[in-house]
Amino acid sequence: MLILGASGDLTKRLLLPGIGSLVVGGDESDLELLDGLTVVGSGRSDKADGWRDTVAAAFEQVGAEGDRVDAILASTKYVQADPTEPDDWKRLLDGVDGDLVVYFALPPSVVVKVAGILQDIDLPEHTVLAIEKPFGDDADSATELNEELVKVVPEGRIHRVDHFLGQRAALAMLATRFNNRLLESSWNADQIERVEIVYDEKLGLEGRAGYYDTAGALRDMLQSHLLQVLAVTTCEAPAGLDPEHLRDSLAAVLAVTQPWTGAPVFPDTDGPSRRARYTAGEIDGKSLPDYTAEEGVDPDHETETLAEIALEVDNARWAGVPFVLRSGKAIGDPANEIRVTYRPVRFRPDGQSGTGSAEVLRFGFKPPRIEFRFTSGGGDMPFQLDPVEVSGALPKSPVTEYGEVVRGVLGDDPTLSIRGDVAVQCWRIVQPILDAWQRGEVPLDEYPAGSGGPSSWS
């Protein structure tokens, strides 16, 4: 595995611990994938002296130890190189023996350049490409990226990485939907009134201005991660859980997804989106500066740190149901869940038909959990209605979300990676919203860091 951009935070914080988690929690087939694995880091800066310590610390972080870890540490190395320079690829490929995985932890504009170079390089017969999001900057650039990548290897050996598909909540959604008769029979617009997919976090910018200030919450989270969760939540049952059938189901539902066109979903606006940016505030006793005062931020970019969009899935199962996607930074009490709200019952013998507490089903991301709130009899008076909540923790896997990614990449299994046409569809879905923001049709609201969002948002 050749990691391009290995000096970045993603490699140290997510990718290397993901490899280590396969040692800790993988089955026999996972361990076989790691036999003989050589991890080569590369970047433009010289990090060779501390590279082995970086790998060792990442493995130690997840408790990985033993002969396989020792073997990986003994063989790992770091090569200083510029992947956009053809001459540097001789050093990068020196000593490669067997199959090759090229892992791109690089911006999409650089990936396109490198893909053009790789077309003229003699790569090992079985080469796999793994690319981190974002997959382009819009539908056109995503299409261009796809065209360049398939000139290097076939589509089946291209892994567009979205680790949210390895989240326990997303995997539980797939498993529960299609294996639970109560849910399977009620999973449609006749029974469900609204679905919200929310991933807020307490963290602020955390030194990521170089990337985040040109992306923002919508591009960083909604366009990629949360749209994939939407697809898992709404897709039709695939004929099988093999890569072809599951990815076809996900692609089919995203092809009929678009910005909401019905009655307003957000009370304070007629449009299908809202955006905001945090100002100075405090979270858990820690002071956060105004976003525009963060180092590396250009206020003229008008980058949002909180975004909400309403979408519709225009098919027989979901027509008329609003799907709200939301993600924000510096939120004081962050929610992170898939929240499914059912419609009230059509008839109640007390004359209150169409009213009352609706049933709500939640799949939580952190911690992984399932909760169901339903209406039940209670209190001192007959027929008094009270909400009752049943909840359970999802089993925590020792294999991290990035461990799931690595499993698919090393095992040549693209089930949980993004197909090329889906990457383009995701940009198509959000482009009208981005265009409206660019035209200034949606105000950029503000909220204090540590709050739940703008006070005007209900």
Backbone torsions as a table, in degrees:
resi	resn	phi	psi	omega
1	MET	NA	116.7	177.4
2	LEU	-100.3	114.1	-177.0
3	ILE	-99.6	110.6	177.2
4	LEU	-89.0	130.2	-173.9
5	GLY	84.9	29.2	-173.0
6	ALA	-69.8	-15.4	-179.5
7	SER	-79.9	-5.0	-179.2
8	GLY	-78.7	169.8	-176.3
9	ASP	-66.7	-34.3	-176.1
10	LEU	-59.6	-42.5	-177.9
11	THR	-63.1	-46.3	-176.7
12	LYS	-71.3	-39.0	-170.9
13	ARG	-88.5	-28.0	-172.4
14	LEU	-126.7	-50.8	-171.4
15	LEU	-69.3	-51.3	-179.7
16	LEU	-64.4	-43.6	173.8
17	PRO	-60.5	-31.3	176.9
18	GLY	-62.3	-42.4	175.6
19	ILE	-61.6	-44.7	179.7
20	GLY	-61.9	-34.8	-178.8
21	SER	-66.3	-26.1	175.6
22	LEU	-68.3	-31.2	175.4
23	VAL	-66.9	-40.9	-175.8
24	VAL	-74.5	-46.2	-170.4
25	GLY	-120.5	2.1	-178.6
26	GLY	-75.8	159.3	175.9
27	ASP	-87.3	-172.1	-175.7
28	GLU	-61.0	-39.0	180.0
29	SER	-66.3	-36.2	176.4
30	ASP	-64.1	-43.1	-179.1
31	LEU	-65.1	-33.7	176.7
32	GLU	-64.6	-34.1	178.2
33	LEU	-63.3	-29.3	-177.6
34	LEU	-86.0	-14.3	178.9
35	ASP	-64.6	123.4	179.4
36	GLY	79.8	5.6	-179.5
37	LEU	-70.3	129.6	172.0
38	THR	-113.9	125.4	179.7
39	VAL	-102.8	119.7	179.9
40	VAL	-116.3	119.9	175.5
41	GLY	-94.1	148.8	179.0
42	SER	-150.5	146.9	176.4
43	GLY	-166.3	171.1	-179.5
44	ARG	-73.4	-28.3	178.4
45	SER	-88.5	157.0	-177.6
46	ASP	-87.6	105.8	179.5
47	LYS	-119.2	17.1	-172.1
48	ALA	-60.9	-39.7	-174.3
49	ASP	-62.0	-37.6	-176.5
50	GLY	-103.0	7.3	-173.0
51	TRP	-64.4	-48.9	-177.7
52	ARG	-61.4	-37.2	177.1
53	ASP	-65.6	-36.3	177.7
54	THR	-62.7	-44.6	179.5
55	VAL	-65.1	-44.4	-178.8
56	ALA	-61.9	-41.9	-179.6
57	ALA	-65.7	-37.2	178.8
58	ALA	-65.6	-40.4	178.0
59	PHE	-67.8	-40.6	179.5
60	GLU	-63.6	-32.8	-180.0
61	GLN	-57.7	-34.7	-179.0
62	VAL	-104.5	8.0	177.2
63	GLY	77.3	24.3	-179.7
64	ALA	-82.7	129.1	178.8
65	GLU	-154.7	171.2	177.6
66	GLY	114.4	-172.5	-173.5
67	ASP	-62.0	-39.9	-178.1
68	ARG	-65.6	-40.7	177.4
69	VAL	-64.0	-44.7	179.1
70	ASP	-59.2	-40.4	-178.9
71	ALA	-66.7	-42.1	179.3
72	ILE	-65.3	-41.8	179.7
73	LEU	-65.9	-34.4	-179.2
74	ALA	-69.5	-31.7	-174.0
75	SER	-99.0	-15.3	-174.2
76	THR	-68.5	150.2	178.9
77	LYS	-153.2	167.9	179.3
78	TYR	-125.0	133.3	-179.5
79	VAL	-120.9	118.1	175.8
80	GLN	-76.0	121.6	-176.6
81	ALA	-163.4	158.5	174.2
82	ASP	-107.2	110.9	-174.9
83	PRO	-68.2	-11.5	176.7
84	THR	-88.1	0.2	176.8
85	GLU	-104.1	113.6	-177.3
86	PRO	-54.7	-37.2	-177.5
87	ASP	-64.5	-27.4	-178.3
88	ASP	-72.6	-17.0	-177.1
89	TRP	-71.5	-20.6	175.4
90	LYS	-63.1	-43.1	178.0
91	ARG	-68.6	-37.6	-178.1
92	LEU	-65.5	-35.5	-176.4
93	LEU	-95.4	-2.2	-179.6
94	ASP	-62.6	123.8	177.8
95	GLY	89.4	-1.5	178.3
96	VAL	-68.1	126.0	-178.0
97	ASP	-132.5	107.3	-179.4
98	GLY	107.1	-154.0	-177.4
99	ASP	-69.5	154.5	-177.4
100	LEU	-129.6	133.3	168.1
101	VAL	-112.9	123.6	173.9
102	VAL	-104.4	113.3	-176.5
103	TYR	-103.1	116.0	-176.8
104	PHE	-93.4	102.9	169.9
105	ALA	-100.9	59.8	-171.0
106	LEU	-134.4	158.1	175.7
107	PRO	-63.8	153.8	-176.1
108	PRO	-60.5	-34.3	179.9
109	SER	-64.4	-34.5	177.9
110	VAL	-75.1	-37.4	179.5
111	VAL	-59.7	-42.0	179.1
112	VAL	-59.9	-44.0	179.1
113	LYS	-62.8	-44.3	-178.5
114	VAL	-65.9	-39.7	178.8
115	ALA	-60.3	-38.5	177.3
116	GLY	-63.1	-36.6	178.4
117	ILE	-70.3	-41.3	-176.6
118	LEU	-65.5	-21.3	178.9
119	GLN	-64.1	-23.5	-177.8
120	ASP	-107.3	12.3	-178.6
121	ILE	-112.2	140.6	179.8
122	ASP	-79.3	95.8	-178.6
123	LEU	-90.4	159.3	174.0
124	PRO	-53.8	151.4	-174.4
125	GLU	-55.6	-41.3	179.3
126	HIS	-108.9	91.8	178.0
127	THR	-112.4	135.3	178.9
128	VAL	-117.0	138.9	177.1
129	LEU	-110.6	131.5	175.6
130	ALA	-122.0	126.3	-173.1
131	ILE	-123.6	129.3	175.2
132	GLU	-78.8	150.1	174.1
133	LYS	-67.1	159.6	1.3
134	PRO	-77.8	149.3	178.5
135	PHE	-94.5	81.3	-173.4
136	GLY	87.1	-179.8	-179.9
137	ASP	-113.4	-10.8	176.5
138	ASP	-165.5	-176.6	-176.1
139	ALA	-62.6	-38.9	-178.2
140	ASP	-67.1	-45.9	-178.8
141	SER	-70.1	-31.6	175.1
142	ALA	-65.8	-38.5	177.0
143	THR	-64.8	-43.5	178.0
144	GLU	-61.7	-43.2	178.6
145	LEU	-59.7	-45.3	178.5
146	ASN	-58.2	-44.6	-177.5
147	GLU	-62.7	-38.3	-180.0
148	GLU	-73.0	-39.1	-176.9
149	LEU	-66.3	-41.4	-177.4
150	VAL	-73.3	-8.6	171.6
151	LYS	-79.3	-14.4	179.9
152	VAL	-95.9	-51.1	178.8
153	VAL	-141.1	161.6	177.3
154	PRO	-65.4	158.2	-179.2
155	GLU	-54.3	-36.8	-178.8
156	GLY	-64.1	-15.3	178.2
157	ARG	-111.5	23.9	174.4
158	ILE	-113.8	120.3	179.7
159	HIS	-110.2	106.6	172.8
160	ARG	-88.4	113.6	-166.6
161	VAL	-85.4	123.2	168.0
162	ASP	-133.6	100.6	-171.1
163	HIS	-68.7	-10.3	176.8
164	PHE	-65.3	-24.4	175.8
165	LEU	-70.9	-12.8	173.9
166	GLY	-97.9	0.8	177.6
167	GLN	-64.0	143.1	179.7
168	ARG	-60.5	-36.6	-179.2
169	ALA	-65.4	-40.9	179.4
170	ALA	-67.4	-43.3	178.4
171	LEU	-66.0	-37.7	178.2
172	ALA	-66.9	-35.7	177.2
173	MET	-59.9	-46.3	177.7
174	LEU	-60.4	-49.1	-175.8
175	ALA	-65.9	-43.3	-175.3
176	THR	-72.2	-43.1	-178.6
177	ARG	-55.1	-47.2	-170.4
178	PHE	-95.8	2.3	-179.6
179	ASN	-127.7	13.0	-179.1
180	ASN	-126.8	113.2	-173.3
181	ARG	-62.7	-37.4	179.8
182	LEU	-62.1	-44.5	180.0
183	LEU	-73.6	-43.3	-175.9
184	GLU	-57.3	-38.2	-176.8
185	SER	-80.6	-17.4	-177.6
186	SER	-109.5	6.6	-173.0
187	TRP	-87.1	71.5	-176.5
188	ASN	-163.3	173.6	-175.8
189	ALA	-68.9	-21.1	177.5
190	ASP	-65.6	-31.2	-174.9
191	GLN	-107.4	-28.5	-172.8
192	ILE	-105.1	131.7	-176.3
193	GLU	-93.6	-33.8	-171.0
194	ARG	-163.6	146.1	176.1
195	VAL	-130.8	132.1	177.6
196	GLU	-124.1	132.6	177.0
197	ILE	-117.9	109.9	-169.3
198	VAL	-122.0	132.7	174.0
199	TYR	-141.3	85.0	175.5
200	ASP	-94.3	160.7	177.9
201	GLU	-147.3	154.0	179.3
202	LYS	-75.6	-26.4	-174.6
203	LEU	-62.0	145.4	171.7
204	GLY	-91.4	-141.9	-176.1
205	LEU	-71.5	-33.0	176.4
206	GLU	53.7	39.6	175.4
207	GLY	74.2	16.0	-177.1
208	ARG	-101.6	27.0	-175.1
209	ALA	-59.0	-35.2	-177.8
210	GLY	-54.3	-38.5	177.8
211	TYR	-95.2	-51.1	-166.7
212	TYR	-66.0	-34.8	-174.9
213	ASP	-71.3	-13.6	173.8
214	THR	-103.4	-0.8	-178.7
215	ALA	-113.7	-67.3	-176.5
216	GLY	86.6	173.4	-172.8
217	ALA	-62.9	-38.8	-176.5
218	LEU	-65.8	-50.3	-179.1
219	ARG	-69.7	-37.3	-174.7
220	ASP	-71.8	-39.0	-172.0
221	MET	-118.8	-50.6	-171.5
222	LEU	-72.5	-46.5	-176.0
223	GLN	-63.7	-25.3	-176.1
224	SER	-111.7	-80.2	-172.1
225	HIS	-56.7	-53.3	-170.9
226	LEU	-74.5	-27.2	173.4
227	LEU	-67.5	-33.7	176.1
228	GLN	-67.4	-38.7	176.3
229	VAL	-65.5	-39.4	175.0
230	LEU	-57.7	-43.4	-179.1
231	ALA	-63.5	-41.9	177.9
232	VAL	-63.6	-35.4	-177.6
233	THR	-73.3	-29.9	-169.3
234	THR	-113.2	-10.8	-173.0
235	CYS	-66.3	157.2	173.0
236	GLU	-75.0	156.3	-179.5
237	ALA	-62.2	122.0	177.0
238	PRO	-70.9	155.8	178.7
239	ALA	-64.5	-25.9	178.4
240	GLY	-160.1	167.5	-179.5
241	LEU	-93.6	22.2	173.7
242	ASP	-77.0	162.5	-175.8
243	PRO	-55.7	-42.3	-174.5
244	GLU	-63.3	-50.5	-174.2
245	HIS	-70.5	-43.8	-178.8
246	LEU	-65.4	-43.8	-178.6
247	ARG	-68.8	-31.3	174.1
248	ASP	-63.6	-41.4	179.6
249	SER	-64.6	-43.0	179.1
250	LEU	-64.9	-41.6	-179.9
251	ALA	-65.3	-39.7	-177.1
252	ALA	-63.3	-40.6	-177.4
253	VAL	-75.5	-34.1	177.6
254	LEU	-69.6	-27.0	179.3
255	ALA	-66.2	-22.0	180.0
256	VAL	-111.4	19.0	178.0
257	THR	-99.6	138.1	-177.2
258	GLN	-155.8	166.7	175.8
259	PRO	-57.5	145.9	-175.8
260	TRP	-62.0	134.4	-179.5
261	THR	-118.4	1.5	-178.0
262	GLY	-84.9	-159.9	178.2
263	ALA	-58.8	149.0	-174.7
264	PRO	-53.0	135.0	177.6
265	VAL	-91.3	-37.4	179.7
266	PHE	-96.9	120.1	-173.4
267	PRO	-58.7	-27.4	-173.9
268	ASP	-94.6	4.7	-179.6
269	THR	-153.8	150.2	177.7
270	ASP	-85.4	-15.1	-175.5
271	GLY	-86.3	174.5	-177.7
272	PRO	-91.0	19.4	-177.3
273	SER	-153.0	156.5	171.6
274	ARG	-139.5	152.5	178.1
275	ARG	-146.1	153.1	-179.0
276	ALA	-157.3	168.1	-178.5
277	ARG	-138.7	139.9	-176.3
278	TYR	-79.8	147.8	173.3
279	THR	-108.0	-177.2	-177.1
280	ALA	-59.9	144.7	179.8
281	GLY	-174.2	-165.8	-175.9
282	GLU	-137.8	136.9	176.8
283	ILE	-131.8	122.7	178.2
284	ASP	52.2	40.6	177.9
285	GLY	80.4	0.3	-179.8
286	LYS	-105.0	128.3	179.6
287	SER	-81.2	132.9	174.3
288	LEU	-112.0	134.8	177.6
289	PRO	-76.2	166.4	171.0
290	ASP	-54.2	139.1	-178.2
291	TYR	-53.7	-41.7	-177.4
292	THR	-68.6	-13.5	178.0
293	ALA	-92.6	-5.2	179.2
294	GLU	-67.6	144.2	-179.1
295	GLU	-61.4	129.8	177.3
296	GLY	91.4	-2.2	-179.0
297	VAL	-88.6	134.4	173.8
298	ASP	-105.1	109.0	-177.2
299	PRO	-56.8	-27.3	-178.5
300	ASP	-67.4	-17.9	177.6
301	HIS	-68.8	-21.6	-176.3
302	GLU	50.7	47.2	-178.6
303	THR	-74.2	129.6	177.8
304	GLU	-85.9	142.9	174.7
305	THR	-108.5	-2.6	176.2
306	LEU	-142.5	128.8	-179.9
307	ALA	-137.6	140.6	171.4
308	GLU	-130.4	132.8	175.3
309	ILE	-133.6	148.0	177.0
310	ALA	-111.3	130.4	-177.6
311	LEU	-124.7	162.1	172.9
312	GLU	-128.4	146.2	176.0
313	VAL	-108.6	105.6	-168.0
314	ASP	-87.4	72.8	173.9
315	ASN	-142.7	178.6	-173.7
316	ALA	-64.3	-31.6	-177.5
317	ARG	-74.2	-37.5	-166.4
318	TRP	-119.7	0.7	-176.8
319	ALA	-55.5	129.1	177.8
320	GLY	95.9	-6.2	179.9
321	VAL	-98.0	120.9	174.5
322	PRO	-77.5	135.6	174.7
323	PHE	-112.2	116.0	-177.2
324	VAL	-103.8	123.8	176.2
325	LEU	-109.5	132.6	-177.5
326	ARG	-143.0	139.7	171.3
327	SER	-152.2	138.7	-179.7
328	GLY	-149.1	154.8	175.6
329	LYS	-103.3	158.1	176.9
330	ALA	59.0	40.2	178.0
331	ILE	-94.8	129.2	-172.8
332	GLY	-66.4	-42.1	-179.8
333	ASP	-125.7	77.9	-168.2
334	PRO	-73.0	137.0	170.8
335	ALA	-97.9	145.6	173.9
336	ASN	-148.3	99.0	-172.3
337	GLU	-166.8	163.8	165.6
338	ILE	-100.0	117.5	-174.0
339	ARG	-115.8	116.0	-177.3
340	VAL	-109.8	116.8	-179.5
341	THR	-104.9	123.0	-178.9
342	TYR	-84.5	160.1	177.1
343	ARG	-74.8	149.6	174.3
344	PRO	-63.3	156.9	178.0
345	VAL	-63.1	150.4	-175.9
346	ARG	-73.0	-30.5	-176.6
347	PHE	-137.6	134.3	172.7
348	ARG	-127.7	132.1	-176.7
349	PRO	-68.1	-8.5	178.7
350	ASP	-90.4	8.6	178.2
351	GLY	83.2	6.7	-178.1
352	GLN	-106.1	36.9	-177.0
353	SER	-57.1	141.4	178.6
354	GLY	78.5	6.1	179.7
355	THR	-123.6	-177.1	176.1
356	GLY	103.5	177.6	-177.7
357	SER	-76.3	123.2	-178.5
358	ALA	-81.3	151.6	175.1
359	GLU	-72.3	139.2	-179.3
360	VAL	-131.8	129.3	177.0
361	LEU	-112.6	130.8	-178.5
362	ARG	-124.6	134.4	168.3
363	PHE	-112.2	110.6	-175.4
364	GLY	-89.2	142.2	177.1
365	PHE	-82.6	-51.4	-176.1
366	LYS	-136.1	111.9	-6.1
367	PRO	-74.3	156.6	179.2
368	PRO	-62.3	124.5	-175.3
369	ARG	-160.1	163.4	170.2
370	ILE	-126.5	131.6	177.3
371	GLU	-131.3	141.2	177.3
372	PHE	-132.4	119.1	176.5
373	ARG	-105.3	124.1	-178.8
374	PHE	-135.5	163.8	-178.2
375	THR	-87.1	135.9	-179.0
376	SER	-145.0	160.0	174.7
377	GLY	-69.0	146.6	-180.0
378	GLY	-173.3	-178.5	179.1
379	GLY	79.9	-171.3	-176.4
380	ASP	-86.8	-21.9	-175.2
381	MET	-98.8	141.1	175.7
382	PRO	-58.0	140.1	176.8
383	PHE	68.4	9.7	171.8
384	GLN	-69.2	134.5	-174.2
385	LEU	-103.0	132.6	176.8
386	ASP	-135.4	146.7	175.7
387	PRO	-75.3	140.1	176.5
388	VAL	-123.8	139.0	-178.3
389	GLU	-119.6	131.4	174.6
390	VAL	-117.2	131.6	-177.4
391	SER	-141.1	158.3	177.1
392	GLY	-155.3	144.7	179.2
393	ALA	-80.7	137.9	172.0
394	LEU	-77.2	139.0	-179.6
395	PRO	-59.5	131.1	-179.8
396	LYS	-81.6	124.1	-179.5
397	SER	-86.3	138.9	174.6
398	PRO	-69.4	-16.3	176.2
399	VAL	-85.8	118.7	-177.6
400	THR	-71.7	170.9	176.6
401	GLU	-57.3	-39.6	178.4
402	TYR	-74.4	-24.2	171.1
403	GLY	-62.7	-39.5	175.3
404	GLU	-61.6	-40.4	178.0
405	VAL	-61.1	-50.1	-177.8
406	VAL	-62.1	-39.7	177.7
407	ARG	-55.7	-46.0	-180.0
408	GLY	-68.1	-40.2	-178.0
409	VAL	-67.2	-49.9	-178.6
410	LEU	-69.9	-31.4	-179.0
411	GLY	-88.8	4.3	179.2
412	ASP	57.5	37.7	-179.4
413	ASP	-117.3	106.1	-175.4
414	PRO	-88.4	15.9	-175.2
415	THR	-52.0	-44.7	-176.4
416	LEU	-102.7	25.1	173.6
417	SER	-113.2	164.6	-173.0
418	ILE	-90.1	128.2	177.8
419	ARG	-76.8	156.4	-174.9
420	GLY	-58.1	-44.5	-178.4
421	ASP	-67.2	-31.5	178.1
422	VAL	-68.3	-39.2	177.4
423	ALA	-58.4	-39.3	178.3
424	VAL	-70.3	-42.3	-179.8
425	GLN	-59.0	-40.3	-178.4
426	CYS	-62.3	-37.6	175.6
427	TRP	-69.2	-39.4	179.2
428	ARG	-59.0	-40.4	-176.6
429	ILE	-62.1	-44.2	-173.8
430	VAL	-91.6	-10.0	-174.3
431	GLN	-58.8	-42.4	178.1
432	PRO	-60.1	-33.2	178.6
433	ILE	-70.8	-44.7	177.3
434	LEU	-60.3	-39.5	179.4
435	ASP	-63.9	-41.3	178.9
436	ALA	-64.0	-38.9	177.0
437	TRP	-64.8	-42.1	-178.9
438	GLN	-62.3	-34.3	179.1
439	ARG	-79.9	-2.9	179.5
440	GLY	76.9	20.2	-177.8
441	GLU	-80.2	-16.1	-179.7
442	VAL	-119.1	118.6	-176.2
443	PRO	-65.8	149.9	174.6
444	LEU	-93.8	97.3	-178.8
445	ASP	-76.3	173.7	179.8
446	GLU	-129.8	154.4	175.2
447	TYR	-149.3	144.0	179.4
448	PRO	-69.8	137.1	173.3
449	ALA	-55.1	133.4	-177.6
450	GLY	98.6	-9.8	176.9
451	SER	-91.8	-175.8	178.7
452	GLY	-94.4	3.6	-176.6
453	GLY	130.1	-176.7	180.0
454	PRO	-58.7	140.6	-178.4
455	SER	-65.1	-22.4	-179.2
456	SER	-80.5	-11.3	179.8
457	TRP	-87.4	121.6	175.1
458	SER	-92.6	NA	NA
